[in-house]
Amino acid sequence: MQDQLIIFDTTLRDGEQSPGAAMTKDEKIRIARQLERLGVDVIEAGFAAASPGDAEAIKAIAQVVRGSTVCSLARATEKDIRAAGEAIGPAKSGRIHTFIATSPIHMEKKLRMAPDEVVERAVAAVRMAREFTDDVEFSAEDAVRSEVDFLVRVFDAVIQAGARTINVPDTVGYSIPVLWGERFKELIARVPNSDKVVWSTHCHNDLGMASANSLAAVMNGARQVECTINGLGERAGNASLEEIVMAVKTRRDVFACDSRIDTTQIVPTSKLVSSITGYPVQPNKAIVGANAFAHESGIHQDGVLKHRETYEIMRAEDVGWTTNKLSLGKLSGRSAFRTRLTELGIVLDGEEALNAAFARFKELADKKREIFDEDIQALVSDEAVADACDRFKLVSMKVCSETGETPQAYVVLSDGGQEIRADEVGGGPVDASFRAIEKMVGSGSSLLLYSVNNITTGTDAQGEVTVRLARNGRVVNGQGADTDIVVASVKSYLNALNKLYGAEERAHPQV
């Protein structure tokens, strides 16, 4: 029999540290429910001490998630651990994940603590965490640059204090697979009672080797991998959940373990996280990219047609890719629409939300001949955005773009229920529209990113636009979808503005 590989998903914590990816409580709950459906063993729901909003979100997730362990991160301080313990209180299965830095550079420059003090603090943190739950995880931050002898000492001490999971993180993405595997092999061999705990790895992708390093750790005894959907996370991101899971599943001849992940939920989860965070998935991204199972070469196409396994090592259907179309249209009823939402794993909050989504579906059916599952996902996400952020709303707009003439936009907005309007010219219809909005709002923000992706195929496909705005050191992402790309652009810009004006800024977990 194969060992179970524990999948620890930190999309809601480390993933949220990506610039502009901060989520509301309701958005976190939607993702947590999907992670539970995916079969994730541990959901790191946030950092309770970072802000009251984070603590509330963790508590709300702990109340609704029953099939996964709900975890909160905490520094090795009394304040953090008590906040984490209270946040996971309602969970059927709760975990506190406490950490402290162990590398010489972190201890000297950041913590300004002696090694003995670090060991003492780590032990005290684990013991305090045990007052709230028996499931305590300890991480040695920047373990990749820590001295092995000191790691052995720290891990021995925290295991004696009651830690059940030992996480060895490559916090800065510095390692390479062969060295990371050797580090795990040595630690497991040298740490007393190493067989009494689960060994975990948490790798960042600064050198593009997060997944490879994580898998090297698994081959050398790690039985928990900390990862995120789409590889989202700080700087270059984390190890991708989809890559870890499918590597272990596809190469059963190499890995003596397997996960309990329902792989058919991988693509739906990827799309949900992308739509909520505003981080598009690159087309050539492994497993979940639009081109992951596409074959352009004639030789490849010929081989796949003759025998799929000539060029495909996985089936697209196994990870959730389908060509399934929603066979509904303008004449379809609410019951059929509700059934399809259920099949897609979309949960709406009450009849009012269902009615609003159904009305938007009818509007979309008037514009598009065929409605795809991706359209429904985008439609529901767009509805959630509109409900959550209601200061600025698009009332109407008119744009004029003609060869040889300067594009012009006339935009009418609702600002807290009061209509405001402005017209402006620009380098194109989108530029003119954004200038008109700024003329009314005067946010003073800077546009860092403007990205357009088609949700499905065809000239009548919805376009999904992502914008990233920055103001006074704060960065937010906005998204909007429509069959008219200019309208989608305005929706995304207003979505970002609503986040700038409406949501509290969250403290960075590492601050």
C-alpha positions as CSV (number, residue, x, y, z in Angstrom):
1,M,0.0,0.0,0.0
2,Q,1.1,3.5,-0.7
3,D,1.5,6.3,1.9
4,Q,-0.9,9.2,1.8
5,L,0.6,12.4,0.6
6,I,-1.0,15.3,2.6
7,I,-1.9,18.2,0.4
8,F,-1.7,21.5,2.4
9,D,-3.1,24.3,0.4
10,T,-2.1,27.9,1.2
11,T,-3.8,29.7,-1.6
12,L,-5.9,31.7,1.0
13,R,-2.8,32.7,2.9
14,D,0.5,32.7,0.9
15,G,-1.5,33.1,-2.3
16,E,-3.1,36.2,-1.0
17,Q,0.3,37.8,-0.6
18,S,0.5,38.2,-4.4
19,P,0.2,41.9,-5.3
20,G,-3.5,42.8,-5.5
21,A,-4.8,39.3,-4.7
22,A,-6.4,40.2,-1.4
23,M,-9.8,38.6,-1.1
24,T,-13.0,39.4,0.8
25,K,-14.4,37.0,3.4
26,D,-17.1,35.8,1.0
27,E,-14.5,35.2,-1.7
28,K,-12.3,33.2,0.7
29,I,-15.3,31.1,1.7
30,R,-16.1,30.3,-2.0
31,I,-12.5,29.2,-2.6
32,A,-12.4,27.2,0.7
33,R,-15.6,25.3,-0.3
34,Q,-14.1,24.4,-3.6
35,L,-10.8,23.3,-2.0
36,E,-12.9,21.0,0.2
37,R,-14.6,19.7,-2.9
38,L,-11.2,19.2,-4.5
39,G,-10.2,17.0,-1.5
40,V,-7.5,19.2,0.0
41,D,-6.4,17.8,3.4
42,V,-5.4,21.1,5.1
43,I,-6.6,24.5,4.1
44,E,-4.4,27.3,5.5
45,A,-7.3,29.9,5.6
46,G,-5.2,32.9,6.5
47,F,-3.1,34.7,9.2
48,A,-5.5,35.5,12.0
49,A,-3.2,38.1,13.6
50,A,-2.8,40.0,10.3
51,S,-6.1,41.8,10.6
52,P,-9.6,41.5,12.1
53,G,-10.8,40.7,8.5
54,D,-8.5,37.8,8.2
55,A,-9.5,36.4,11.6
56,E,-13.2,36.7,10.7
57,A,-12.6,34.9,7.4
58,I,-10.7,32.1,9.1
59,K,-13.5,31.7,11.6
60,A,-16.2,31.7,8.9
61,I,-14.3,29.1,6.9
62,A,-13.9,27.0,10.1
63,Q,-17.7,27.1,10.5
64,V,-18.6,25.8,7.0
65,V,-15.7,23.5,6.0
66,R,-16.1,20.0,7.5
67,G,-14.1,17.7,5.1
68,S,-10.7,19.5,5.5
69,T,-8.6,20.6,8.4
70,V,-8.7,24.4,8.7
71,C,-5.4,26.1,9.6
72,S,-4.2,29.5,10.7
73,L,-0.6,30.7,10.5
74,A,0.9,32.3,13.6
75,R,4.3,33.8,14.4
76,A,5.9,32.4,17.6
77,T,4.3,35.0,19.8
78,E,1.5,34.8,22.3
79,K,-0.7,37.4,20.5
80,D,-0.5,35.5,17.2
81,I,-1.2,32.1,18.7
82,R,-4.1,33.2,20.7
83,A,-5.6,34.9,17.6
84,A,-5.1,31.7,15.6
85,G,-6.6,29.5,18.3
86,E,-9.7,31.6,18.5
87,A,-10.1,31.8,14.8
88,I,-10.0,28.0,14.3
89,G,-12.2,27.4,17.3
90,P,-15.4,26.4,15.3
91,A,-13.5,24.0,13.1
92,K,-14.3,20.3,13.1
93,S,-10.6,19.8,12.6
94,G,-8.3,22.7,13.3
95,R,-4.6,23.3,13.1
96,I,-2.2,26.1,14.3
97,H,0.9,26.6,12.1
98,T,3.5,28.5,14.0
99,F,6.9,29.6,12.7
100,I,10.1,31.3,13.5
101,A,13.2,32.0,11.4
102,T,16.3,29.8,11.9
103,S,18.9,31.0,9.4
104,P,21.8,33.1,10.7
105,I,20.9,36.1,8.5
106,H,17.3,36.1,9.7
107,M,18.1,35.6,13.4
108,E,20.7,38.3,13.3
109,K,19.2,40.9,10.9
110,K,15.5,40.4,11.3
111,L,14.8,38.8,14.7
112,R,17.9,40.2,16.5
113,M,17.8,37.1,18.6
114,A,20.5,34.6,19.7
115,P,20.0,30.9,18.6
116,D,19.2,29.9,22.2
117,E,16.4,32.5,22.3
118,V,15.0,31.2,19.0
119,V,14.8,27.6,20.3
120,E,13.2,28.9,23.6
121,R,10.6,30.9,21.6
122,A,9.8,28.0,19.2
123,V,9.2,25.6,22.1
124,A,7.0,28.1,24.0
125,A,5.0,28.7,20.8
126,V,4.3,25.1,20.2
127,R,3.3,24.5,23.9
128,M,1.0,27.5,23.8
129,A,-0.6,26.3,20.5
130,R,-1.2,22.9,22.1
131,E,-3.6,24.6,24.5
132,F,-5.9,25.2,21.6
133,T,-5.4,22.1,19.4
134,D,-3.4,18.9,19.4
135,D,-2.7,19.5,15.7
136,V,0.3,21.9,15.8
137,E,2.7,22.4,12.9
138,F,6.1,24.1,13.3
139,S,8.0,25.8,10.5
140,A,11.7,26.8,10.5
141,E,11.5,29.9,8.3
142,D,14.4,30.1,5.7
143,A,15.4,26.5,6.5
144,V,17.2,26.5,3.1
145,R,19.8,28.8,4.5
146,S,19.8,27.5,8.0
147,E,22.6,25.3,9.5
148,V,21.6,21.7,9.6
149,D,22.9,21.2,13.1
150,F,20.7,24.0,14.4
151,L,17.7,22.7,12.5
152,V,18.2,19.3,14.2
153,R,18.3,21.0,17.5
154,V,15.2,23.1,16.9
155,F,13.1,20.3,15.5
156,D,14.1,17.9,18.3
157,A,12.9,20.5,20.8
158,V,9.6,21.3,19.2
159,I,8.8,17.6,18.7
160,Q,9.3,17.1,22.4
161,A,7.0,20.1,23.0
162,G,4.2,18.5,21.0
163,A,4.5,19.5,17.3
164,R,3.0,16.9,15.0
165,T,4.1,18.3,11.7
166,I,7.6,19.6,10.9
167,N,7.7,22.0,7.9
168,V,11.0,22.7,6.2
169,P,10.5,25.7,4.0
170,D,12.6,27.1,1.1
171,T,11.3,30.5,1.9
172,V,13.4,32.3,-0.7
173,G,13.3,29.8,-3.5
174,Y,17.1,29.2,-3.3
175,S,17.5,25.4,-3.4
176,I,17.7,22.9,-6.2
177,P,16.1,19.5,-6.2
178,V,19.1,17.3,-5.5
179,L,20.2,19.4,-2.5
180,W,16.7,19.8,-1.2
181,G,16.2,16.0,-1.3
182,E,19.5,15.5,0.5
183,R,18.5,18.0,3.2
184,F,15.3,16.1,4.0
185,K,17.1,12.7,4.0
186,E,19.7,14.1,6.5
187,L,17.1,15.8,8.8
188,I,14.9,12.7,9.0
189,A,17.9,10.5,9.7
190,R,19.3,12.8,12.4
191,V,16.3,14.3,14.3
192,P,15.3,12.2,17.3
193,N,11.7,10.8,17.0
194,S,11.5,11.9,13.4
195,D,9.2,8.9,12.8
196,K,6.6,10.4,15.2
197,V,5.9,13.5,13.0
198,V,4.8,14.3,9.4
199,W,7.6,15.9,7.4
200,S,6.4,18.8,5.2
201,T,8.0,20.9,2.5
202,H,7.1,24.5,1.4
203,C,8.9,25.7,-1.6
204,H,8.9,29.1,-3.4
205,N,9.5,29.4,-7.1
206,D,12.1,32.2,-7.4
207,L,14.4,29.9,-9.6
208,G,11.5,28.1,-11.2
209,M,12.0,24.9,-9.2
210,A,9.4,25.0,-6.5
211,S,7.5,21.9,-7.7
212,A,10.7,20.0,-8.5
213,N,12.1,20.8,-5.1
214,S,8.8,19.7,-3.4
215,L,8.8,16.4,-5.3
216,A,12.5,15.8,-4.4
217,A,11.5,16.2,-0.7
218,V,8.6,13.7,-1.2
219,M,11.1,11.2,-2.7
220,N,13.2,11.6,0.5
221,G,10.5,11.2,3.1
222,A,8.3,14.3,3.1
223,R,4.6,13.3,3.3
224,Q,3.1,16.8,3.3
225,V,3.5,19.4,0.5
226,E,2.5,23.0,1.0
227,C,1.3,24.4,-2.3
228,T,-1.2,26.8,-4.0
229,I,-3.6,26.7,-6.9
230,N,-2.0,27.9,-10.1
231,G,1.3,28.4,-8.1
232,L,0.0,31.7,-6.8
233,G,2.0,33.3,-4.0
234,E,4.7,35.7,-2.8
235,R,7.1,37.0,-5.5
236,A,7.4,34.2,-8.1
237,G,4.8,32.1,-6.3
238,N,4.7,28.7,-4.7
239,A,4.8,25.1,-5.8
240,S,1.6,24.4,-7.8
241,L,-0.9,22.0,-6.3
242,E,-1.9,20.8,-9.7
243,E,1.7,20.0,-10.7
244,I,2.5,18.1,-7.4
245,V,-0.7,16.1,-7.5
246,M,-0.5,15.1,-11.1
247,A,3.2,14.3,-11.0
248,V,2.6,11.9,-8.1
249,K,-0.4,10.4,-9.8
250,T,1.2,10.0,-13.2
251,R,4.5,8.7,-11.9
252,R,3.3,6.0,-9.5
253,D,6.4,4.0,-10.5
254,V,8.5,6.6,-8.8
255,F,6.5,7.9,-5.8
256,A,5.6,5.6,-3.0
257,C,2.6,7.8,-2.1
258,D,-0.7,9.1,-3.4
259,S,-3.1,11.9,-2.5
260,R,-6.8,11.9,-2.0
261,I,-7.4,14.8,-4.4
262,D,-10.3,14.5,-6.8
263,T,-8.3,15.5,-9.9
264,T,-11.4,16.2,-11.9
265,Q,-11.9,19.3,-9.7
266,I,-8.4,20.8,-10.5
267,V,-9.4,22.9,-13.6
268,P,-12.7,24.2,-12.0
269,T,-10.7,25.2,-8.9
270,S,-8.0,26.9,-11.0
271,K,-10.6,28.9,-12.9
272,L,-12.3,30.0,-9.7
273,V,-9.1,31.2,-8.1
274,S,-8.1,33.0,-11.2
275,S,-11.4,34.8,-11.5
276,I,-11.4,35.9,-7.8
277,T,-7.8,36.9,-7.5
278,G,-7.6,38.5,-11.0
279,Y,-4.5,36.5,-11.8
280,P,-5.0,34.9,-15.3
281,V,-3.5,31.5,-16.0
282,Q,-0.8,31.6,-18.7
283,P,-1.8,29.4,-21.7
284,N,1.2,27.2,-21.5
285,K,0.9,26.6,-17.7
286,A,1.2,22.9,-16.9
287,I,-2.1,21.0,-16.3
288,V,-4.4,24.0,-16.1
289,G,-3.2,26.2,-19.0
290,A,-5.4,26.5,-22.1
291,N,-2.7,24.9,-24.3
292,A,-1.8,22.1,-21.8
293,F,-3.5,19.5,-24.0
294,A,-3.3,21.2,-27.3
295,H,-1.2,19.8,-30.2
296,E,-0.1,22.1,-32.9
297,S,2.6,20.0,-34.6
298,G,1.3,17.8,-37.4
299,I,3.5,14.9,-36.2
300,H,2.0,15.2,-32.7
301,Q,-1.6,15.5,-34.1
302,D,-1.1,12.4,-36.2
303,G,0.3,10.5,-33.3
304,V,-2.5,11.5,-30.9
305,L,-5.2,10.6,-33.4
306,K,-3.7,7.1,-33.9
307,H,-3.0,6.5,-30.2
308,R,-3.5,9.2,-27.5
309,E,-0.6,8.0,-25.3
310,T,2.0,8.7,-28.1
311,Y,2.1,12.3,-26.9
312,E,-0.2,12.6,-23.9
313,I,0.8,11.3,-20.5
314,M,-2.5,12.4,-18.9
315,R,-6.1,12.6,-20.0
316,A,-7.5,16.1,-20.1
317,E,-10.8,14.8,-18.6
318,D,-8.9,13.5,-15.6
319,V,-8.0,17.0,-14.5
320,G,-11.4,18.6,-15.3
321,W,-11.0,19.8,-18.9
322,T,-14.2,19.2,-20.8
323,T,-15.9,20.4,-23.9
324,N,-19.1,20.4,-22.1
325,K,-21.5,23.1,-23.3
326,L,-24.5,24.4,-21.3
327,S,-27.4,23.3,-23.5
328,L,-29.6,26.2,-22.3
329,G,-30.8,29.3,-24.1
330,K,-33.2,32.1,-23.9
331,L,-36.2,29.8,-23.4
332,S,-34.6,27.7,-20.7
333,G,-36.1,27.8,-17.2
334,R,-34.7,28.6,-13.8
335,S,-34.8,25.0,-12.7
336,A,-32.5,23.9,-15.5
337,F,-30.2,26.8,-14.8
338,R,-30.1,25.9,-11.1
339,T,-29.3,22.2,-12.0
340,R,-26.3,23.3,-14.1
341,L,-25.0,25.5,-11.3
342,T,-25.1,22.5,-9.0
343,E,-23.3,20.3,-11.5
344,L,-20.5,23.0,-11.8
345,G,-20.2,23.2,-8.0
346,I,-21.5,26.8,-7.8
347,V,-23.3,27.6,-4.5
348,L,-25.4,30.8,-4.5
349,D,-26.6,32.4,-1.3
350,G,-30.4,32.2,-1.5
351,E,-33.1,32.7,-4.1
352,E,-32.3,36.4,-4.6
353,A,-28.8,35.6,-5.7
354,L,-30.1,32.8,-8.0
355,N,-32.6,35.2,-9.6
356,A,-30.0,37.8,-10.2
357,A,-27.6,35.3,-11.8
358,F,-30.5,33.9,-13.9
359,A,-31.3,37.4,-15.2
360,R,-27.7,37.9,-16.2
361,F,-27.7,34.5,-17.9
362,K,-30.7,35.6,-20.0
363,E,-29.0,38.8,-21.0
364,L,-25.9,36.8,-22.0
365,A,-28.0,34.3,-24.0
366,D,-29.3,37.2,-26.1
367,K,-25.8,38.1,-27.0
368,K,-24.2,34.7,-27.5
369,R,-25.4,31.7,-29.5
370,E,-23.7,29.1,-27.3
371,I,-23.2,29.3,-23.5
372,F,-20.2,27.4,-22.1
373,D,-19.5,26.4,-18.5
374,E,-16.7,29.0,-18.4
375,D,-19.3,31.7,-19.2
376,I,-21.4,30.6,-16.2
377,Q,-18.3,30.8,-14.0
378,A,-17.5,34.3,-15.2
379,L,-21.2,35.4,-14.9
380,V,-21.4,34.3,-11.3
381,S,-18.1,35.9,-10.4
382,D,-19.2,39.1,-12.1
383,E,-22.4,39.0,-10.1
384,A,-20.5,38.5,-6.8
385,V,-18.2,41.5,-7.6
386,A,-21.2,43.7,-8.3
387,D,-22.9,42.7,-5.0
388,A,-19.7,43.2,-2.9
389,C,-18.5,46.5,-4.3
390,D,-21.3,48.9,-4.9
391,R,-20.0,52.4,-4.6
392,F,-19.2,52.9,-8.3
393,K,-21.5,51.2,-10.9
394,L,-21.6,51.6,-14.7
395,V,-24.9,53.1,-15.8
396,S,-24.2,53.6,-19.5
397,M,-21.4,54.4,-21.9
398,K,-20.9,55.5,-25.5
399,V,-17.6,55.2,-27.3
400,C,-16.6,56.4,-30.8
401,S,-13.5,55.1,-32.5
402,E,-12.9,55.9,-36.2
403,T,-9.9,55.6,-38.4
404,G,-8.1,59.0,-38.6
405,E,-10.1,60.4,-35.7
406,T,-9.3,60.7,-32.0
407,P,-11.3,58.1,-30.0
408,Q,-13.9,59.5,-27.5
409,A,-15.8,58.0,-24.6
410,Y,-18.9,59.3,-22.8
411,V,-19.4,57.4,-19.5
412,V,-22.2,57.7,-16.9
413,L,-21.6,56.2,-13.4
414,S,-23.5,55.8,-10.3
415,D,-21.5,57.0,-7.3
416,G,-23.3,55.9,-4.2
417,G,-26.6,56.2,-6.0
418,Q,-25.9,59.6,-7.5
419,E,-25.3,59.8,-11.3
420,I,-22.2,61.5,-12.5
421,R,-21.0,61.7,-16.1
422,A,-18.0,62.8,-18.1
423,D,-16.5,62.6,-21.6
424,E,-12.9,62.3,-22.6
425,V,-10.6,61.5,-25.5
426,G,-7.7,59.0,-25.5
427,G,-5.4,56.9,-27.5
428,G,-8.1,54.3,-28.0
429,P,-11.6,53.6,-26.8
430,V,-10.4,51.9,-23.6
431,D,-7.9,54.7,-22.8
432,A,-10.7,57.3,-23.4
433,S,-13.1,55.4,-21.1
434,F,-10.5,55.2,-18.3
435,R,-9.7,58.9,-18.6
436,A,-13.4,59.7,-18.4
437,I,-13.8,57.7,-15.2
438,E,-10.7,59.3,-13.7
439,K,-12.1,62.7,-14.6
440,M,-15.2,61.9,-12.4
441,V,-13.5,60.0,-9.6
442,G,-10.1,61.5,-9.4
443,S,-8.6,58.5,-7.7
444,G,-5.0,59.4,-8.5
445,S,-4.2,55.7,-9.0
446,S,-1.6,54.3,-11.4
447,L,-2.5,51.6,-13.9
448,L,0.1,48.8,-13.4
449,L,-1.5,46.1,-15.6
450,Y,-4.1,45.8,-18.3
451,S,-4.7,42.2,-19.5
452,V,-7.4,40.8,-21.8
453,N,-8.3,37.1,-22.1
454,N,-11.1,35.4,-24.0
455,I,-13.2,33.2,-21.7
456,T,-14.3,30.8,-24.5
457,T,-13.8,30.5,-28.3
458,G,-15.5,32.4,-31.1
459,T,-15.9,36.0,-32.1
460,D,-18.9,36.3,-29.8
461,A,-16.9,35.1,-26.8
462,Q,-16.9,37.0,-23.6
463,G,-13.7,38.9,-22.9
464,E,-12.3,38.9,-19.4
465,V,-10.2,42.0,-18.5
466,T,-7.9,42.3,-15.6
467,V,-6.5,45.7,-14.4
468,R,-4.1,46.3,-11.5
469,L,-4.2,49.7,-9.8
470,A,-1.8,51.2,-7.3
471,R,-2.3,54.1,-4.9
472,N,-0.4,55.2,-1.9
473,G,1.5,51.9,-1.8
474,R,-1.7,49.8,-2.0
475,V,-2.2,47.5,-5.0
476,V,-5.5,46.0,-6.1
477,N,-6.7,43.8,-9.0
478,G,-10.1,44.3,-10.7
479,Q,-11.9,42.1,-13.2
480,G,-14.8,42.4,-15.6
481,A,-16.3,40.2,-18.3
482,D,-18.5,41.1,-21.2
483,T,-19.0,40.3,-24.9
484,D,-18.0,43.9,-25.5
485,I,-14.3,44.3,-24.6
486,V,-14.6,48.0,-23.8
487,V,-17.5,47.4,-21.5
488,A,-15.5,44.6,-19.8
489,S,-12.6,47.0,-19.4
490,V,-14.7,49.6,-17.7
491,K,-16.2,47.0,-15.4
492,S,-12.7,45.8,-14.4
493,Y,-11.5,49.4,-13.7
494,L,-14.6,50.1,-11.6
495,N,-14.1,46.8,-9.7
496,A,-10.6,47.8,-8.9
497,L,-11.7,51.3,-7.8
498,N,-14.3,49.8,-5.5
499,K,-11.6,47.8,-3.8
500,L,-9.4,50.9,-3.4
501,Y,-12.2,52.8,-1.9
502,G,-14.2,50.2,-0.1
503,A,-12.1,47.4,1.5
504,E,-9.7,47.8,4.4
505,E,-6.1,47.3,3.6
506,R,-4.8,44.1,5.2
507,A,-1.5,43.9,7.0
508,H,1.1,41.9,5.2
509,P,1.6,38.6,7.0
510,Q,5.4,39.0,7.2
511,V,5.2,42.5,8.6
